Amino acid sequence: MSEVRHYIGTPNGVVLCVDREPRHGLLGGRLYHGYHDGPVEVTSFLEMTQIMEHLFNELQFPRAGLKDRSFIEEDAKAGDGRKKEKERIMSDKELLMQRGELGTFIIRVQQRQAGTWQGRVTWVDQNKSIRFRSIFELIKLIESGIIAEHPELAESEDPSWD
């Protein structure tokens, strides 16, 4: 079987390295993107999405279908009114060398519509790639990939109202 070649392929692509088991919305890991010189520690899926959303807003890519409301104006423009260009620090090759203890995922958000994300996630450890239609679906795909690779991390029973 031939090895699948991994790629970032978009300016906003990120690599998620999961080091501790995800449980109850918590996540222990590192997030890498080309505009930061090292890992950004993440402790929850909420924090992961906030960091990524901030990156997308700075890059203005992908453009948000809905605009956040704010009473504070961000100083995102240069003196002449143009958007400041973010400088890439890490190459795609450096990003792709990163690995998590429990799993590694390449996340490419292609659209931000209906208040959520749509794109493609690649499970590096299994050479699998799949589209997702929402942040919730992305989180579920990451969790299920880690549990498939490490079944001992599965919770003994599903949550219930009983």
TORPA-4810 file (N, C-alpha, C, O; in nm, 3 decimals):
<nodes>
NODE_1_0.085_-0.118_0.000_0.000_0.000_0.000_0.089_0.124_0.000_0.185_0.131_0.077_M
NODE_2_0.059_0.221_-0.084_0.141_0.342_-0.091_0.101_0.439_0.020_-0.014_0.443_0.064_S
NODE_3_0.198_0.515_0.063_0.174_0.612_0.171_0.107_0.735_0.114_0.144_0.783_0.007_E
NODE_4_0.009_0.787_0.188_-0.060_0.908_0.147_0.029_1.026_0.182_0.086_1.032_0.290_V
NODE_5_0.041_1.119_0.091_0.122_1.239_0.114_0.035_1.343_0.185_-0.071_1.380_0.134_R
NODE_6_0.080_1.388_0.300_0.004_1.487_0.377_0.043_1.627_0.332_0.156_1.651_0.289_H
NODE_7_-0.052_1.719_0.344_-0.028_1.857_0.303_-0.113_1.949_0.387_-0.213_1.908_0.446_Y
NODE_8_-0.074_2.076_0.394_-0.153_2.178_0.461_-0.248_2.238_0.357_-0.369_2.235_0.376_I
NODE_9_-0.195_2.293_0.249_-0.274_2.332_0.134_-0.358_2.457_0.146_-0.431_2.489_0.052_G
NODE_10_-0.350_2.528_0.254_-0.428_2.651_0.270_-0.356_2.740_0.371_-0.291_2.688_0.462_T
NODE_11_-0.367_2.871_0.359_-0.294_2.958_0.452_-0.341_2.945_0.597_-0.266_2.978_0.689_P
NODE_12_-0.462_2.898_0.618_-0.515_2.889_0.755_-0.513_2.746_0.809_-0.574_2.720_0.913_N
NODE_13_-0.444_2.655_0.743_-0.439_2.517_0.790_-0.365_2.505_0.922_-0.265_2.572_0.944_G
NODE_14_-0.414_2.419_1.010_-0.351_2.398_1.140_-0.328_2.249_1.163_-0.396_2.164_1.105_V
NODE_15_-0.232_2.219_1.248_-0.205_2.082_1.289_-0.237_2.074_1.438_-0.183_2.150_1.518_V
NODE_16_-0.326_1.981_1.473_-0.363_1.958_1.612_-0.293_1.831_1.659_-0.314_1.724_1.602_L
NODE_17_-0.212_1.843_1.762_-0.143_1.728_1.823_-0.209_1.701_1.957_-0.200_1.783_2.048_C
NODE_18_-0.274_1.587_1.970_-0.345_1.552_2.093_-0.251_1.467_2.178_-0.202_1.363_2.134_V
NODE_19_-0.226_1.513_2.301_-0.134_1.446_2.392_-0.203_1.382_2.512_-0.151_1.287_2.571_D
NODE_20_-0.320_1.433_2.548_-0.394_1.378_2.661_-0.536_1.349_2.616_-0.588_1.415_2.526_R
NODE_21_-0.599_1.252_2.679_-0.730_1.207_2.635_-0.835_1.318_2.643_-0.843_1.390_2.742_E
NODE_22_-0.915_1.330_2.537_-1.025_1.426_2.541_-1.140_1.369_2.622_-1.187_1.258_2.595_P
NODE_23_-1.186_1.442_2.719_-1.296_1.397_2.802_-1.377_1.516_2.848_-1.320_1.614_2.898_R
NODE_24_-1.507_1.510_2.833_-1.599_1.615_2.878_-1.560_1.752_2.822_-1.565_1.853_2.893_H
NODE_25_-1.522_1.755_2.695_-1.490_1.882_2.630_-1.348_1.930_2.656_-1.306_2.031_2.599_G
NODE_26_-1.275_1.860_2.741_-1.137_1.899_2.768_-1.046_1.829_2.669_-1.077_1.720_2.620_L
NODE_27_-0.936_1.892_2.639_-0.845_1.840_2.539_-0.705_1.881_2.581_-0.680_1.998_2.609_L
NODE_28_-0.615_1.788_2.584_-0.477_1.822_2.615_-0.394_1.810_2.488_-0.376_1.701_2.435_G
NODE_29_-0.345_1.922_2.440_-0.267_1.913_2.319_-0.204_2.043_2.278_-0.198_2.140_2.354_G
NODE_30_-0.157_2.041_2.154_-0.087_2.156_2.097_-0.145_2.184_1.959_-0.182_2.093_1.885_R
NODE_31_-0.151_2.310_1.927_-0.200_2.355_1.798_-0.085_2.427_1.728_-0.020_2.513_1.788_L
NODE_32_-0.060_2.393_1.603_0.046_2.457_1.525_-0.015_2.521_1.402_-0.102_2.462_1.337_Y
NODE_33_0.030_2.642_1.369_-0.007_2.705_1.242_0.113_2.786_1.194_0.206_2.812_1.270_H
NODE_34_0.111_2.825_1.072_0.227_2.887_1.009_0.262_3.025_1.059_0.367_3.078_1.022_G
NODE_35_0.178_3.087_1.142_0.200_3.225_1.183_0.246_3.236_1.328_0.245_3.345_1.385_Y
NODE_36_0.288_3.125_1.385_0.338_3.122_1.523_0.463_3.036_1.522_0.468_2.935_1.452_H
NODE_37_0.563_3.073_1.600_0.691_3.003_1.592_0.699_2.875_1.673_0.805_2.812_1.678_D
NODE_38_0.591_2.834_1.735_0.592_2.711_1.812_0.451_2.667_1.844_0.355_2.716_1.785_G
NODE_39_0.440_2.575_1.939_0.306_2.525_1.972_0.225_2.626_2.052_0.278_2.705_2.129_P
NODE_40_0.094_2.620_2.032_0.000_2.693_2.116_-0.072_2.585_2.197_-0.144_2.503_2.141_V
NODE_41_-0.051_2.586_2.328_-0.113_2.485_2.414_-0.264_2.504_2.416_-0.312_2.616_2.425_E
NODE_42_-0.338_2.393_2.407_-0.484_2.398_2.417_-0.528_2.299_2.525_-0.476_2.188_2.534_V
NODE_43_-0.625_2.340_2.605_-0.674_2.256_2.715_-0.819_2.216_2.698_-0.873_2.139_2.778_T
NODE_44_-0.883_2.269_2.593_-1.023_2.232_2.569_-1.055_2.254_2.422_-0.985_2.327_2.352_S
NODE_45_-1.163_2.191_2.378_-1.208_2.213_2.241_-1.254_2.357_2.224_-1.236_2.415_2.117_F
NODE_46_-1.313_2.415_2.328_-1.355_2.555_2.322_-1.235_2.645_2.297_-1.239_2.733_2.211_L
NODE_47_-1.128_2.623_2.373_-1.007_2.704_2.356_-0.949_2.684_2.215_-0.904_2.780_2.153_E
NODE_48_-0.950_2.561_2.166_-0.901_2.533_2.031_-0.979_2.614_1.928_-0.919_2.676_1.840_M
NODE_49_-1.111_2.613_1.938_-1.192_2.685_1.840_-1.174_2.836_1.851_-1.176_2.906_1.750_T
NODE_50_-1.156_2.887_1.973_-1.133_3.030_1.990_-1.001_3.074_1.927_-0.994_3.177_1.861_Q
NODE_51_-0.897_2.995_1.948_-0.765_3.026_1.890_-0.773_3.023_1.738_-0.721_3.112_1.670_I
NODE_52_-0.839_2.921_1.685_-0.849_2.909_1.540_-0.936_3.022_1.482_-0.902_3.078_1.378_M
NODE_53_-1.046_3.055_1.547_-1.133_3.162_1.500_-1.058_3.295_1.498_-1.073_3.374_1.405_E
NODE_54_-0.977_3.319_1.601_-0.896_3.442_1.606_-0.798_3.445_1.488_-0.781_3.549_1.424_H
NODE_55_-0.734_3.332_1.459_-0.643_3.324_1.344_-0.717_3.355_1.214_-0.668_3.433_1.132_L
NODE_56_-0.834_3.294_1.195_-0.910_3.316_1.072_-0.949_3.464_1.058_-0.946_3.519_0.948_F
NODE_57_-0.987_3.526_1.169_-1.023_3.668_1.165_-0.903_3.755_1.129_-0.917_3.850_1.053_N
NODE_58_-0.786_3.722_1.184_-0.666_3.799_1.151_-0.629_3.783_1.004_-0.591_3.880_0.938_E
NODE_59_-0.641_3.660_0.953_-0.607_3.634_0.813_-0.717_3.681_0.718_-0.694_3.700_0.599_L
NODE_60_-0.835_3.700_0.772_-0.956_3.725_0.693_-0.976_3.615_0.591_-1.018_3.639_0.477_Q
NODE_61_-0.945_3.492_0.635_-0.961_3.375_0.550_-0.987_3.253_0.636_-0.910_3.229_0.729_F
NODE_62_-1.089_3.176_0.611_-1.197_3.211_0.520_-1.283_3.322_0.580_-1.293_3.337_0.702_P
NODE_63_-1.341_3.398_0.494_-1.426_3.508_0.541_-1.545_3.452_0.618_-1.603_3.351_0.581_R
NODE_64_-1.578_3.520_0.726_-1.691_3.478_0.808_-1.822_3.516_0.740_-1.838_3.627_0.689_A
NODE_65_-1.917_3.422_0.741_-2.049_3.449_0.687_-2.127_3.543_0.778_-2.214_3.617_0.732_G
NODE_66_-2.097_3.539_0.907_-2.158_3.628_1.007_-2.047_3.707_1.073_-1.939_3.654_1.098_L
NODE_67_-2.073_3.831_1.102_-1.972_3.916_1.166_-2.002_3.926_1.315_-2.116_3.945_1.355_K
NODE_68_-1.896_3.913_1.397_-1.910_3.930_1.541_-1.946_4.074_1.572_-1.897_4.167_1.508_D
NODE_69_-2.033_4.091_1.670_-2.065_4.226_1.715_-1.969_4.265_1.825_-1.930_4.182_1.908_R
NODE_70_-1.930_4.391_1.825_-1.838_4.438_1.926_-1.855_4.587_1.946_-1.886_4.660_1.851_S
NODE_71_-1.833_4.633_2.068_-1.836_4.776_2.096_-1.695_4.835_2.091_-1.677_4.956_2.104_F
NODE_72_-1.597_4.748_2.071_-1.458_4.790_2.066_-1.407_4.768_1.924_-1.421_4.658_1.869_I
NODE_73_-1.349_4.871_1.864_-1.294_4.857_1.730_-1.156_4.798_1.739_-1.073_4.841_1.819_E
NODE_74_-1.131_4.697_1.655_-0.998_4.638_1.651_-0.911_4.720_1.557_-0.958_4.765_1.452_E
NODE_75_-0.786_4.739_1.594_-0.692_4.812_1.510_-0.623_4.714_1.417_-0.504_4.686_1.433_D
NODE_76_-0.697_4.662_1.319_-0.644_4.560_1.229_-0.587_4.618_1.101_-0.528_4.546_1.021_A
NODE_77_-0.602_4.749_1.081_-0.558_4.808_0.954_-0.432_4.890_0.974_-0.408_4.947_1.080_K
NODE_78_-0.355_4.895_0.870_-0.235_4.980_0.871_-0.279_5.125_0.859_-0.396_5.153_0.836_A
NODE_79_-0.185_5.217_0.874_-0.217_5.360_0.870_-0.285_5.404_0.743_-0.361_5.501_0.745_G
NODE_80_-0.260_5.337_0.631_-0.321_5.376_0.504_-0.454_5.308_0.478_-0.510_5.321_0.369_D
NODE_81_-0.507_5.235_0.577_-0.639_5.173_0.565_-0.640_5.031_0.514_-0.745_4.968_0.509_G
NODE_82_-0.523_4.979_0.475_-0.518_4.842_0.427_-0.496_4.744_0.541_-0.443_4.781_0.646_R
NODE_83_-0.538_4.622_0.521_-0.520_4.516_0.621_-0.372_4.482_0.631_-0.303_4.470_0.530_K
NODE_84_-0.323_4.466_0.755_-0.184_4.424_0.774_-0.170_4.279_0.731_-0.255_4.196_0.764_K
NODE_85_-0.065_4.248_0.659_-0.038_4.111_0.618_0.031_4.038_0.732_0.127_4.089_0.790_E
NODE_86_-0.017_3.918_0.764_0.052_3.836_0.864_0.167_3.766_0.796_0.156_3.718_0.684_K
NODE_87_0.278_3.763_0.867_0.397_3.699_0.812_0.404_3.555_0.857_0.391_3.524_0.975_E
NODE_88_0.424_3.468_0.762_0.436_3.325_0.790_0.571_3.296_0.855_0.674_3.341_0.806_R
NODE_89_0.569_3.221_0.965_0.691_3.191_1.040_0.732_3.045_1.022_0.850_3.016_1.002_I
NODE_90_0.636_2.953_1.030_0.665_2.810_1.014_0.623_2.765_0.874_0.517_2.804_0.824_M
NODE_91_0.706_2.683_0.813_0.673_2.629_0.681_0.577_2.511_0.696_0.563_2.454_0.805_S
NODE_92_0.512_2.475_0.587_0.424_2.358_0.588_0.502_2.233_0.627_0.450_2.147_0.698_D
NODE_93_0.625_2.223_0.581_0.708_2.107_0.612_0.730_2.095_0.764_0.721_1.986_0.820_K
NODE_94_0.758_2.208_0.829_0.777_2.208_0.975_0.647_2.171_1.046_0.649_2.097_1.145_E
NODE_95_0.535_2.222_0.997_0.405_2.190_1.057_0.376_2.041_1.049_0.329_1.981_1.145_L
NODE_96_0.405_1.982_0.934_0.374_1.841_0.912_0.464_1.746_0.989_0.434_1.627_0.997_L
NODE_97_0.573_1.795_1.046_0.662_1.710_1.125_0.610_1.692_1.269_0.658_1.605_1.341_M
NODE_98_0.513_1.772_1.310_0.463_1.767_1.448_0.374_1.643_1.466_0.298_1.606_1.377_Q
NODE_99_0.386_1.580_1.583_0.305_1.461_1.614_0.257_1.466_1.759_0.330_1.508_1.848_R
NODE_100_0.133_1.423_1.779_0.077_1.412_1.913_0.093_1.272_1.967_0.105_1.176_1.890_G
NODE_101_0.094_1.258_2.099_0.109_1.127_2.160_-0.011_1.036_2.133_0.004_0.916_2.115_E
NODE_102_-0.132_1.095_2.130_-0.253_1.016_2.107_-0.309_1.030_1.966_-0.385_0.944_1.921_L
NODE_103_-0.272_1.135_1.897_-0.324_1.154_1.763_-0.282_1.287_1.704_-0.251_1.382_1.776_G
NODE_104_-0.280_1.292_1.572_-0.242_1.413_1.499_-0.345_1.436_1.390_-0.380_1.344_1.316_T
NODE_105_-0.393_1.560_1.380_-0.498_1.595_1.284_-0.462_1.724_1.213_-0.420_1.822_1.275_F
NODE_106_-0.479_1.724_1.081_-0.462_1.845_1.002_-0.602_1.899_0.977_-0.688_1.829_0.922_I
NODE_107_-0.625_2.023_1.016_-0.758_2.084_1.003_-0.750_2.196_0.901_-0.669_2.289_0.915_I
NODE_108_-0.834_2.187_0.798_-0.842_2.289_0.695_-0.985_2.341_0.691_-1.074_2.274_0.640_R
NODE_109_-1.007_2.459_0.744_-1.140_2.520_0.740_-1.150_2.596_0.608_-1.071_2.686_0.581_V
NODE_110_-1.248_2.558_0.527_-1.263_2.616_0.394_-1.370_2.724_0.390_-1.364_2.815_0.306_Q
NODE_111_-1.468_2.714_0.480_-1.576_2.813_0.484_-1.619_2.835_0.628_-1.605_2.747_0.713_Q
NODE_112_-1.671_2.955_0.654_-1.733_2.985_0.782_-1.872_3.039_0.751_-1.891_3.159_0.732_R
NODE_113_-1.968_2.949_0.746_-2.105_2.984_0.712_-2.199_2.939_0.823_-2.170_2.844_0.895_Q
NODE_114_-2.311_3.007_0.836_-2.416_2.971_0.933_-2.361_2.964_1.076_-2.406_2.882_1.156_A
NODE_115_-2.264_3.049_1.107_-2.210_3.056_1.242_-2.123_2.937_1.281_-2.098_2.917_1.400_G
NODE_116_-2.076_2.859_1.184_-1.990_2.745_1.215_-1.890_2.726_1.102_-1.883_2.809_1.011_T
NODE_117_-1.813_2.620_1.106_-1.709_2.594_1.007_-1.743_2.476_0.920_-1.813_2.383_0.962_W
NODE_118_-1.693_2.480_0.797_-1.699_2.367_0.706_-1.559_2.349_0.647_-1.490_2.447_0.618_Q
NODE_119_-1.519_2.224_0.631_-1.386_2.200_0.576_-1.351_2.054_0.572_-1.437_1.968_0.554_G
NODE_120_-1.223_2.027_0.587_-1.171_1.890_0.578_-1.073_1.869_0.693_-0.993_1.956_0.725_R
NODE_121_-1.081_1.750_0.754_-0.986_1.711_0.858_-0.917_1.583_0.813_-0.981_1.492_0.760_V
NODE_122_-0.786_1.578_0.833_-0.707_1.460_0.800_-0.654_1.400_0.929_-0.588_1.468_1.008_T
NODE_123_-0.681_1.273_0.949_-0.629_1.197_1.062_-0.496_1.140_1.015_-0.493_1.038_0.946_W
NODE_124_-0.387_1.205_1.051_-0.254_1.174_1.000_-0.214_1.030_1.031_-0.159_0.961_0.945_V
NODE_125_-0.241_0.984_1.154_-0.198_0.851_1.197_-0.260_0.738_1.115_-0.202_0.630_1.105_D
NODE_126_-0.376_0.762_1.057_-0.444_0.659_0.980_-0.455_0.692_0.831_-0.516_0.617_0.755_Q
NODE_127_-0.395_0.803_0.789_-0.401_0.845_0.648_-0.544_0.854_0.597_-0.573_0.811_0.485_N
NODE_128_-0.632_0.910_0.680_-0.773_0.925_0.641_-0.809_1.072_0.642_-0.762_1.149_0.726_K
NODE_129_-0.893_1.110_0.547_-0.938_1.247_0.536_-1.088_1.248_0.513_-1.141_1.165_0.439_S
NODE_130_-1.157_1.341_0.578_-1.303_1.347_0.566_-1.349_1.492_0.579_-1.286_1.573_0.646_I
NODE_131_-1.459_1.522_0.515_-1.518_1.657_0.526_-1.600_1.667_0.653_-1.658_1.568_0.699_R
NODE_132_-1.605_1.787_0.710_-1.694_1.814_0.824_-1.780_1.935_0.790_-1.740_2.023_0.713_F
NODE_133_-1.900_1.938_0.850_-1.997_2.044_0.819_-2.018_2.141_0.933_-2.090_2.240_0.917_R
NODE_134_-1.957_2.115_1.049_-1.973_2.204_1.163_-1.859_2.181_1.262_-1.788_2.081_1.254_S
NODE_135_-1.843_2.275_1.352_-1.742_2.260_1.457_-1.772_2.137_1.540_-1.682_2.061_1.575_I
NODE_136_-1.900_2.115_1.571_-1.939_1.999_1.651_-1.898_1.869_1.580_-1.844_1.778_1.644_F
NODE_137_-1.922_1.861_1.451_-1.884_1.741_1.375_-1.733_1.723_1.374_-1.684_1.611_1.384_E
NODE_138_-1.658_1.832_1.362_-1.512_1.827_1.367_-1.465_1.769_1.501_-1.378_1.682_1.504_L
NODE_139_-1.521_1.818_1.610_-1.484_1.770_1.744_-1.516_1.622_1.758_-1.434_1.547_1.810_I
NODE_140_-1.632_1.580_1.713_-1.671_1.439_1.721_-1.577_1.351_1.638_-1.545_1.240_1.680_K
NODE_141_-1.534_1.398_1.522_-1.441_1.321_1.439_-1.306_1.306_1.509_-1.246_1.199_1.506_L
NODE_142_-1.258_1.412_1.572_-1.131_1.406_1.645_-1.143_1.309_1.762_-1.056_1.224_1.781_I
NODE_143_-1.250_1.323_1.840_-1.270_1.232_1.954_-1.279_1.087_1.910_-1.217_1.000_1.970_E
NODE_144_-1.357_1.060_1.804_-1.375_0.921_1.761_-1.245_0.863_1.705_-1.219_0.744_1.719_S
NODE_145_-1.162_0.947_1.643_-1.033_0.900_1.594_-0.941_0.860_1.708_-0.873_0.757_1.700_G
NODE_146_-0.939_0.938_1.812_-0.853_0.906_1.927_-0.902_0.780_1.997_-0.822_0.695_2.036_I
NODE_147_-1.032_0.768_2.012_-1.087_0.648_2.079_-1.067_0.524_1.993_-1.043_0.416_2.047_I
NODE_148_-1.077_0.537_1.860_-1.053_0.423_1.772_-0.909_0.375_1.784_-0.882_0.255_1.780_A
NODE_149_-0.817_0.468_1.799_-0.675_0.435_1.810_-0.640_0.386_1.951_-0.549_0.305_1.968_E
NODE_150_-0.713_0.436_2.050_-0.686_0.403_2.192_-0.818_0.367_2.260_-0.872_0.449_2.335_H
NODE_151_-0.872_0.246_2.236_-1.003_0.209_2.289_-1.011_0.213_2.442_-1.120_0.225_2.498_P
NODE_152_-0.898_0.202_2.509_-0.898_0.207_2.656_-0.942_0.343_2.709_-0.974_0.356_2.827_E
NODE_153_-0.943_0.446_2.623_-0.984_0.580_2.665_-1.136_0.600_2.658_-1.187_0.700_2.708_L
NODE_154_-1.207_0.507_2.597_-1.353_0.520_2.584_-1.416_0.517_2.723_-1.379_0.438_2.809_A
NODE_155_-1.513_0.606_2.741_-1.585_0.606_2.868_-1.663_0.479_2.880_-1.715_0.428_2.780_E
NODE_156_-1.675_0.424_3.001_-1.736_0.295_3.021_-1.885_0.294_2.984_-1.938_0.191_2.940_S
NODE_157_-1.951_0.405_3.001_-2.092_0.411_2.964_-2.126_0.549_2.909_-2.064_0.649_2.946_E
NODE_158_-2.224_0.551_2.822_-2.266_0.680_2.766_-2.340_0.759_2.871_-2.405_0.702_2.959_D
NODE_159_-2.331_0.892_2.863_-2.407_0.972_2.959_-2.557_0.947_2.944_-2.606_0.921_2.834_P
NODE_160_-2.627_0.957_3.053_-2.770_0.929_3.050_-2.843_1.017_3.150_-2.783_1.071_3.243_S
NODE_161_-2.973_1.031_3.130_-3.055_1.111_3.219_-3.107_1.028_3.337_-3.173_1.081_3.426_W
NODE_162_-3.078_0.899_3.336_-3.127_0.812_3.443_-3.045_0.822_3.569_-3.075_0.755_3.668_D
</nodes>
